[in-house]
């Protein structure tokens, strides 16, 4: 699923147990070509797959054909390729291929016992999945590395975030911080929706981006769902910027520690903080 003001929500998937690499803008370009882009953010027990070109031929199941039959050719190719990524990722978990149909509000319906997320933008498709026993929720989103229109920016950010974006632009110009913040909100929404069944409006979450370690924090302004005995009140996720793309990811552990048990600080350097730790009260 993907929201873009008009609310199309993107689909997503990822790699076994989930930790985002503090990717930011680090590492030579050559290394980003050797490793899958999504693997800079996700790790076991998540499984993931990505593609930069659409799959050739017909890879859809009959029920998927019926869902997408009225769409244009570009949308059909996008739909098929992101599902090919999802089936590849599911195969890494030992789950046989089957149709992945859109459910409520376009969110993908995963096999029983599986959580996942899919994303697609121009020139990139990816999916990430995990067993529900390992990961409670996951969200990924990819965007082109380009600024969003001013009118859109005003609708997807709050005043606090706009001040933050201005500071980031001075500190590190050349990064499409507004698009990256939007992407982070999309990833958060994709992890949020399966647990709540309702929209998370753009003004109901405040995102703070860290330019140094490739992480971000999303603070919920509305009550979150209860997961593992605690109420979710925020997310910590990861981001990377490579190949003219922006990619964000979050995940939630199946049992979230109580506030007193949560770490007071996060690893730095090349350590890999959990891709999307949930915070509860």
C-alpha positions in Angstrom: 0.0 0.0 0.0 1.2 3.5 -0.5 -0.3 6.9 0.5 0.6 9.9 -1.4 -2.0 12.4 -0.3 -4.5 10.5 -2.4 -3.7 7.5 -0.2 -2.3 4.8 -2.3 -0.2 2.8 0.2 2.9 0.9 -0.9 3.6 -2.7 -0.4 6.7 -4.0 1.4 9.0 -6.9 2.5 12.3 -7.5 4.3 15.1 -9.8 5.6 15.3 -12.2 8.7 15.2 -10.5 12.3 15.6 -6.9 11.3 18.2 -4.3 12.1 18.9 -1.3 10.0 22.5 -0.8 9.1 23.5 2.8 9.9 23.7 3.3 6.2 23.1 7.0 5.7 25.5 8.0 3.0 28.3 5.8 4.0 30.4 3.3 2.0 31.8 3.7 -1.5 29.4 3.4 -4.4 31.2 0.2 -5.5 30.0 -1.5 -2.3 26.4 -0.4 -2.8 26.5 -2.3 -6.1 27.8 -5.4 -4.6 25.1 -5.7 -1.9 21.4 -5.5 -2.3 20.2 -2.0 -1.4 17.6 -3.3 1.1 20.3 -5.4 2.9 21.9 -2.2 4.1 18.8 -1.8 6.3 17.5 -5.4 7.0 19.0 -8.5 8.4 17.9 -11.9 9.8 15.3 -13.0 10.7 13.9 -10.8 7.9 14.0 -12.1 4.3 14.1 -9.7 1.4 14.4 -9.4 -2.3 14.7 -6.4 -4.8 14.8 -5.7 -8.5 15.8 -2.7 -10.6 14.0 -4.0 -13.7 10.6 -5.6 -14.2 10.4 -9.3 -14.5 9.9 -10.6 -18.0 6.9 -12.8 -19.0 3.8 -13.7 -17.0 4.5 -14.5 -13.3 1.1 -13.8 -11.8 -1.4 -16.3 -10.5 -4.9 -16.3 -12.0 -6.4 -14.6 -8.9 -3.8 -11.8 -9.2 -4.5 -11.4 -12.8 -8.1 -10.7 -12.0 -7.2 -8.0 -9.5 -5.0 -6.1 -11.8 -6.7 -6.8 -15.2 -8.1 -3.2 -15.5 -4.8 -1.5 -14.9 -2.4 -0.1 -17.5 0.6 -2.1 -18.6 3.1 -0.2 -16.5 1.0 -0.8 -13.3 0.7 -4.5 -14.2 4.4 -4.9 -14.6 5.0 -3.1 -11.3 2.4 -5.3 -9.6 4.0 -8.5 -11.0 7.6 -7.5 -10.2 7.0 -6.6 -6.6 5.1 -9.8 -6.1 8.0 -11.7 -7.7 10.3 -10.1 -5.1 7.9 -11.1 -2.3 7.7 -14.7 -3.5 11.5 -14.8 -3.6 11.7 -13.5 0.0 9.0 -16.0 1.1 11.0 -18.8 -0.5 14.0 -17.8 1.7 11.7 -18.6 4.7 10.8 -22.0 3.1 7.2 -20.8 2.2 5.9 -22.0 -1.1 4.8 -19.5 -3.8 1.2 -18.5 -3.9 -0.9 -15.5 -4.8 -0.4 -12.3 -2.8 -3.7 -10.4 -3.1 -4.5 -6.9 -1.9 -6.7 -6.7 1.2 -8.1 -3.8 3.1 -7.0 -0.4 1.7 -4.7 -2.3 -0.7 -2.4 -3.8 2.0 -1.0 -7.2 0.9 -2.5 -10.3 2.4 0.4 -12.5 3.5 0.4 -16.2 4.2 -0.7 -17.2 7.7 2.0 -16.6 10.2 3.9 -14.1 8.0 4.3 -10.3 8.2 5.7 -8.4 5.3 5.9 -5.2 3.3 6.4 -4.3 -0.3 7.5 -1.1 -2.0 7.9 0.2 -5.6 9.0 3.4 -7.2 10.5 4.3 -10.6 13.4 1.9 -11.2 13.1 -0.1 -8.0 10.8 -2.8 -6.4 11.4 -4.6 -3.2 9.8 -6.8 -0.6 10.6 -7.9 3.0 9.0 -10.7 5.0 9.4 -12.5 8.4 7.6 -15.1 10.4 5.2 -13.4 12.9 6.9 -15.3 15.7 10.1 -13.4 15.0 8.8 -10.0 13.9 5.5 -8.4 14.8 5.4 -5.8 12.0 7.5 -4.4 9.3 7.4 -1.5 6.9 9.6 -0.5 4.0 9.4 2.3 1.5 11.5 3.5 -1.5 11.3 6.9 -3.1 13.3 8.7 -5.8 16.0 11.0 -4.3 14.3 14.2 -5.3 12.5 16.9 -3.4 8.7 16.7 -3.0 6.6 19.6 -4.3 6.1 22.5 -1.8 2.3 22.0 -1.5 2.8 18.3 -0.9 5.4 19.0 1.7 3.0 21.3 3.6 0.5 18.5 3.8 2.7 15.6 4.9 4.7 17.5 7.6 4.0 19.4 10.8 5.7 22.7 11.8 8.2 20.9 14.1 9.3 18.7 11.1 9.6 21.7 8.8 12.0 23.4 11.2 13.9 20.1 11.4 14.1 19.9 7.6 15.5 23.4 7.4 18.2 22.6 9.8 19.1 19.4 8.0 19.3 21.3 4.7 21.9 23.7 6.2 23.8 20.9 7.8 23.9 18.6 4.8 22.7 20.1 1.6 22.0 18.0 -1.4 19.9 15.3 0.3 16.2 15.3 -0.4 15.4 15.4 3.4 11.7 16.2 2.8 11.2 13.1 0.6 13.2 11.0 3.1 10.9 12.1 5.9 7.9 11.3 3.8 9.3 7.9 3.1 9.9 7.3 6.8 6.2 8.1 7.5 5.2 5.6 4.8 7.3 2.8 6.4 5.8 3.6 9.8 2.3 3.5 8.3 2.9 0.1 6.8 4.0 -1.3 10.1 1.1 0.4 11.9 -1.8 -0.5 9.7 -1.9 -4.3 10.1 -2.2 -3.9 13.8 -4.8 -1.1 13.9 -6.8 -1.4 10.6 -6.9 2.4 10.4 -5.0 5.2 8.8 -2.2 7.0 10.5 -2.5 10.6 9.3 0.6 12.5 8.4 0.1 14.9 11.3 -0.3 12.1 13.8 3.4 11.2 13.8 6.5 13.3 14.1 9.7 12.1 12.4 13.3 13.1 13.3 16.0 12.1 10.9 19.6 11.5 12.0 22.0 12.5 9.2 25.0 10.8 10.9 24.0 7.2 11.5 21.2 6.4 9.0 18.5 6.1 11.6 15.2 8.0 12.3 12.8 8.2 15.2 9.0 8.4 14.7 7.0 9.7 17.7 3.3 8.8 17.7 0.9 11.6 18.6 -2.0 9.2 19.0 -2.3 6.0 21.0 -0.5 3.1 19.4 -1.6 -0.6 19.3 -0.8 -3.0 22.1 2.0 -5.4 21.1 3.6 -7.9 23.4 1.9 -6.5 26.5 2.8 -2.8 26.0 1.4 0.0 24.0 3.5 1.1 21.0 4.4 4.8 21.2 7.0 5.2 18.6 9.4 3.6 16.1 13.1 3.7 15.5 14.0 2.9 11.9 16.8 3.0 9.4 17.4 4.8 6.1 19.9 4.7 3.2 20.5 6.9 0.1 22.0 5.2 -2.9 21.6 4.9 -6.6 19.4 8.0 -6.7 17.0 6.3 -4.4 15.9 6.8 -0.8 14.9 3.7 1.2 13.5 3.5 4.8 12.6 0.6 7.0 11.0 -0.1 10.4 10.2 -3.3 12.2 8.7 -4.2 15.6 9.8 -7.1 17.8 7.0 -9.5 18.8 7.7 -8.8 22.5 8.5 -5.2 23.3 10.5 -4.6 26.5 9.0 -2.4 29.2 10.4 1.2 29.2 12.8 0.3 32.1 14.3 -2.5 30.1 14.9 -0.5 27.0 18.5 0.6 26.2 19.4 4.1 27.2 21.6 4.6 24.1 22.0 3.1 20.7 25.0 1.6 19.1 27.1 4.0 16.9 29.7 3.5 14.2 29.0 0.5 12.0 26.9 -1.4 14.5 23.4 -2.4 13.4 20.6 -1.1 15.6 17.3 -2.9 15.3 15.6 -1.8 12.1 12.5 -0.7 13.9 12.4 -1.0 17.6 9.0 -0.3 19.1 8.7 1.8 22.2 5.9 1.2 24.7 4.4 2.5 27.8 
